[in-house]
Amino acid sequence: MTHTFTLLPFAQDEAIAQISLKGQVQREISDLKSGLKNELKDGLKDTLTLHYELSDPQGVVSISPSALPARRDGLWQATCFEFFLGAQDSTRYWEFNLSPAGHWNVYQFEDYRQGMQIEPAWDELPFRVRLTGTTLDPRANNVTVDLSLDLTRILPASVPLELAITTVILLKDGTASYWSLTHCAPQPDFHQKQSFAIRL
């Protein structure tokens, strides 16, 4: 099943009024031998695909230039596409960071902001970033990010999942804007389990 989403800024102001962030997410469970889907047994492939679309018609978003992809910390200090993944009825969760430059990271947490550590299940996180302008305004940024992820590296295929989809947007004037499916705290906080609003 495919879920479509639209992300909302924590605080709306004129500088980001023309920005939009939307996309789709899908989880597909299939039998590696027979190709049959949704049969929960050994030998399953559990794939999460995620697609982001950022539209910035005024060209106000700061986008890091493409680089040789590497695992890096602190990617949320610049424009960064993120998602948070956890099993239902569990305090454990993972944070995924995807930079438009191609850099990435995955962190594991035991509970709300507790026990943070690098997730060793991946030594690379292949995803595709496409950046285009428009013929009317070459300053405009249209960014798409696509990721396909094998979840069996961290969780059994039969586990129901909760997902938060988020993005940090850094503007060219140096201010940051925080986007999520929903905001559940007085300050921007993507780690709030209540914001894991998509069930897969």
QUICORHU-V239826 format. One record per pair of residues at least 4 apart in sequence whose C-alpha atoms are under 8 Angstrom apart, sorted by the first residue. I is the first residue (numbers start at 1). J is the second residue. D is the distance in Angstrom with one decimal. If there is no record, write none. Layout:
I&J&D / I&J&D
This chain:
1&26&5.9 / 1&27&6.7 / 1&28&7.6 / 2&24&6.5 / 2&25&5.7 / 2&26&4.6 / 2&27&7.4 / 3&24&5.5 / 3&25&5.3 / 3&26&6.3 / 3&198&7.9 / 4&22&7.5 / 4&23&5.7 / 4&24&4.3 / 4&25&6.5 / 5&22&5.5 / 5&23&5.4 / 5&24&6.0 / 5&25&7.9 / 5&181&7.3 / 6&20&7.9 / 6&21&5.9 / 6&22&4.2 / 6&23&6.7 / 6&181&6.6 / 7&20&7.7 / 7&21&5.4 / 7&22&6.0 / 7&165&7.7 / 7&166&7.0 / 7&179&5.6 / 7&180&4.8 / 7&181&4.8 / 7&182&7.6 / 8&21&7.7 / 8&179&5.1 / 8&180&5.4 / 8&181&6.1 / 8&182&6.8 / 9&177&6.6 / 9&178&5.5 / 9&179&4.2 / 9&180&6.6 / 10&177&7.1 / 10&178&5.5 / 10&179&6.0 / 10&180&7.5 / 10&183&6.5 / 10&188&6.3 / 11&177&7.6 / 11&178&7.9 / 12&16&6.9 / 12&17&6.9 / 13&17&6.1 / 15&60&7.7 / 16&60&7.8 / 18&56&6.6 / 18&57&6.6 / 18&58&7.1 / 19&54&7.3 / 19&55&5.6 / 19&56&4.8 / 19&57&7.0 / 20&53&7.9 / 20&54&5.8 / 20&55&5.2 / 20&56&6.9 / 21&52&7.1 / 21&53&5.7 / 21&54&4.7 / 21&55&6.5 / 22&52&5.9 / 22&53&5.3 / 22&54&6.8 / 23&50&7.6 / 23&51&5.2 / 23&52&4.5 / 23&53&5.6 / 24&50&6.0 / 24&51&5.2 / 24&52&6.9 / 25&48&7.2 / 25&49&5.7 / 25&50&4.5 / 25&51&6.3 / 26&48&5.7 / 26&49&5.3 / 26&50&6.6 / 26&200&7.9 / 27&46&7.1 / 27&47&5.6 / 27&48&4.5 / 27&49&6.5 / 27&200&6.5 / 28&37&7.4 / 28&38&7.6 / 28&45&7.9 / 28&46&5.8 / 28&47&5.2 / 28&48&6.6 / 29&37&5.5 / 29&38&5.1 / 29&39&7.5 / 29&40&8.0 / 29&44&6.6 / 29&45&5.6 / 29&46&4.5 / 29&47&6.4 / 29&157&7.0 / 30&35&5.8 / 30&36&5.5 / 30&37&3.9 / 30&38&5.7 / 30&39&6.9 / 30&44&5.6 / 30&45&5.2 / 30&46&6.6 / 31&35&4.8 / 31&36&5.1 / 31&37&6.0 / 31&38&7.6 / 31&39&6.7 / 31&43&6.1 / 31&44&4.6 / 31&45&6.1 / 32&36&7.9 / 32&43&5.8 / 32&44&5.5 / 32&45&6.0 / 33&43&7.3 / 39&44&7.8 / 40&44&7.1 / 40&157&7.0 / 40&158&5.8 / 41&158&8.0 / 44&157&6.7 / 45&150&7.2 / 45&152&6.9 / 45&157&7.2 / 46&150&5.8 / 46&151&5.5 / 46&152&5.9 / 46&157&5.5 / 47&148&6.7 / 47&149&5.5 / 47&150&4.8 / 47&151&5.9 / 48&147&8.0 / 48&148&5.7 / 48&149&5.1 / 48&150&6.6 / 48&151&6.8 / 49&146&7.4 / 49&147&5.6 / 49&148&4.4 / 49&149&6.3 / 50&145&7.9 / 50&146&5.8 / 50&147&5.3 / 50&148&6.6 / 51&144&7.1 / 51&145&5.7 / 51&146&4.6 / 51&147&6.7 / 52&81&8.0 / 52&143&7.9 / 52&144&5.4 / 52&145&5.1 / 52&146&6.6 / 53&142&7.3 / 53&143&5.9 / 53&144&4.6 / 53&145&6.8 / 54&141&7.7 / 54&142&5.7 / 54&143&5.0 / 54&144&6.3 / 55&141&6.2 / 55&142&4.8 / 55&143&6.6 / 56&60&6.8 / 56&61&6.8 / 56&140&5.7 / 56&141&4.9 / 56&142&6.0 / 57&137&7.6 / 57&139&7.8 / 57&140&4.6 / 57&141&6.3 / 57&142&7.6 / 58&137&7.9 / 58&139&6.8 / 58&140&5.4 / 58&141&7.7 / 59&139&4.9 / 59&140&4.2 / 59&141&5.5 / 60&140&7.9 / 60&171&5.6 / 60&172&5.7 / 60&173&8.0 / 61&79&7.8 / 61&141&7.4 / 61&169&6.7 / 61&170&6.0 / 61&171&4.4 / 61&172&5.7 / 62&78&7.7 / 62&79&6.7 / 62&169&7.6 / 62&170&5.6 / 62&171&5.1 / 62&172&4.8 / 63&78&8.0 / 63&79&6.3 / 63&100&6.6 / 63&101&7.7 / 63&170&7.9 / 64&78&7.8 / 64&79&7.5 / 64&99&7.7 / 64&100&6.2 / 64&101&5.3 / 65&100&7.4 / 65&101&5.3 / 66&100&7.0 / 66&101&4.1 / 66&102&6.3 / 67&101&5.5 / 67&102&6.3 / 67&103&7.7 / 68&102&6.9 / 68&103&7.7 / 69&101&7.3 / 69&102&4.7 / 69&103&4.7 / 69&104&7.4 / 70&102&7.3 / 70&103&4.9 / 70&104&6.4 / 70&124&7.8 / 71&103&5.8 / 71&104&5.0 / 71&105&5.3 / 71&124&7.5 / 72&103&6.4 / 72&104&6.1 / 72&105&6.0 / 73&105&6.8 / 75&79&7.6 / 75&80&6.2 / 75&97&6.7 / 75&98&7.7 / 75&99&6.5 / 75&103&7.8 / 75&104&7.5 / 76&80&5.4 / 76&97&7.4 / 76&168&6.2 / 77&168&7.9 / 77&170&7.8 / 78&168&7.1 / 78&169&6.8 / 78&170&5.4 / 79&99&6.8 / 79&100&7.3 / 79&167&7.4 / 79&168&5.3 / 79&169&4.4 / 79&170&4.9 / 80&97&6.4 / 80&98&5.7 / 80&99&4.8 / 80&100&6.8 / 80&167&5.7 / 80&168&5.2 / 80&169&6.6 / 81&97&6.0 / 81&98&5.0 / 81&99&6.3 / 81&100&7.8 / 81&166&6.5 / 81&167&4.5 / 81&168&6.5 / 82&95&7.2 / 82&96&5.5 / 82&97&4.7 / 82&98&6.0 / 82&165&6.2 / 82&166&5.1 / 82&167&5.3 / 82&168&7.7 / 83&95&6.0 / 83&96&5.4 / 83&97&7.0 / 83&163&7.1 / 83&164&5.5 / 83&165&4.4 / 83&166&5.5 / 83&167&7.9 / 84&93&6.9 / 84&94&5.6 / 84&95&4.6 / 84&96&6.3 / 84&163&5.7 / 84&164&4.9 / 84&165&6.4 / 84&166&7.9 / 84&190&7.9 / 84&191&7.6 / 84&196&7.3 / 85&93&5.5 / 85&94&5.2 / 85&95&6.6 / 85&161&7.0 / 85&162&5.9 / 85&163&4.8 / 85&164&6.6 / 85&196&7.6 / 86&90&7.1 / 86&91&7.6 / 86&92&6.2 / 86&93&4.2 / 86&94&6.4 / 86&161&5.7 / 86&162&5.3 / 86&163&6.5 / 87&91&7.9 / 87&92&7.3 / 87&93&7.1 / 87&159&6.4 / 87&160&5.9 / 87&161&4.5 / 87&162&5.9 / 88&159&7.6 / 88&160&5.8 / 88&161&5.5 / 88&162&6.0 / 91&110&6.2 / 91&111&4.8 / 91&112&7.1 / 92&108&7.5 / 92&109&5.7 / 92&110&4.4 / 92&111&5.3 / 93&108&6.0 / 93&109&5.4 / 93&110&6.7 / 93&111&7.2 / 94&106&6.8 / 94&107&5.5 / 94&108&4.5 / 94&109&6.1 / 95&106&5.6 / 95&107&5.1 / 95&108&6.5 / 95&109&8.0 / 96&104&7.5 / 96&105&5.9 / 96&106&4.6 / 96&107&6.6 / 97&104&5.3 / 97&105&5.2 / 97&106&6.4 / 98&102&6.9 / 98&103&6.2 / 98&104&4.7 / 98&105&7.0 / 99&103&5.1 / 99&104&6.0 / 100&129&6.1 / 100&145&7.7 / 102&127&7.6 / 102&128&7.8 / 102&129&7.3 / 104&125&6.8 / 105&118&7.8 / 105&125&7.8 / 106&118&6.2 / 106&119&5.5 / 106&122&8.0 / 107&116&6.4 / 107&117&5.5 / 107&118&4.6 / 107&119&5.0 / 108&115&7.6 / 108&116&5.6 / 108&117&5.4 / 108&118&6.2 / 108&119&5.5 / 109&113&6.4 / 109&114&5.7 / 109&115&5.2 / 109&116&4.6 / 109&117&6.7 / 110&114&5.7 / 110&115&5.2 / 110&116&7.1 / 111&115&7.0 / 112&191&6.5 / 112&192&7.2 / 112&193&7.7 / 113&191&6.9 / 121&153&5.9 / 121&154&6.8 / 125&149&8.0 / 126&147&6.9 / 126&148&7.8 / 127&145&7.0 / 127&146&5.6 / 127&147&4.6 / 127&148&7.1 / 128&144&8.0 / 128&145&5.6 / 128&146&5.2 / 128&147&6.6 / 129&143&7.0 / 129&144&5.7 / 129&145&4.6 / 129&146&6.6 / 130&142&8.0 / 130&143&5.6 / 130&144&5.2 / 130&145&6.6 / 131&141&6.7 / 131&142&5.6 / 131&143&4.6 / 131&144&6.7 / 132&140&7.8 / 132&141&6.0 / 132&142&5.1 / 132&143&6.6 / 133&137&7.0 / 133&138&5.1 / 133&139&6.4 / 133&140&4.9 / 133&141&5.2 / 133&142&6.0 / 134&138&5.4 / 134&139&7.8 / 134&140&6.1 / 134&141&7.8 / 151&155&6.0 / 151&156&7.8 / 151&157&7.4 / 152&156&5.6 / 152&157&6.1 / 155&159&7.1 / 160&199&7.3 / 160&200&6.0 / 161&199&5.7 / 161&200&5.0 / 162&196&5.4 / 162&197&6.6 / 162&198&5.7 / 162&199&4.8 / 162&200&6.3 / 163&196&4.6 / 163&197&6.1 / 163&198&5.0 / 163&199&6.4 / 163&200&7.6 / 164&180&7.4 / 164&181&6.9 / 164&190&7.6 / 164&195&5.9 / 164&196&4.1 / 164&197&5.9 / 164&198&6.6 / 165&180&5.9 / 165&181&6.2 / 165&196&7.7 / 166&178&7.6 / 166&179&5.5 / 166&180&4.3 / 166&181&6.8 / 166&190&7.0 / 167&178&6.2 / 167&179&5.1 / 167&180&6.5 / 168&176&6.9 / 168&177&5.9 / 168&178&4.9 / 168&179&6.2 / 169&176&5.6 / 169&177&5.0 / 169&178&6.3 / 169&179&7.6 / 170&174&6.3 / 170&175&5.9 / 170&176&4.4 / 170&177&6.3 / 171&175&5.4 / 171&176&6.1 / 171&177&7.7 / 178&188&6.6 / 180&190&7.4 / 180&195&8.0 / 181&195&7.0 / 181&197&7.1 / 182&195&5.7 / 182&197&7.7 / 183&188&6.9 / 183&189&7.4 / 183&190&7.8 / 183&195&6.5 / 184&189&7.7 / 184&192&6.9 / 184&194&6.6 / 184&195&6.3 / 185&189&6.5 / 185&192&7.6 / 190&195&7.1 / 191&195&7.7 / 192&196&7.5
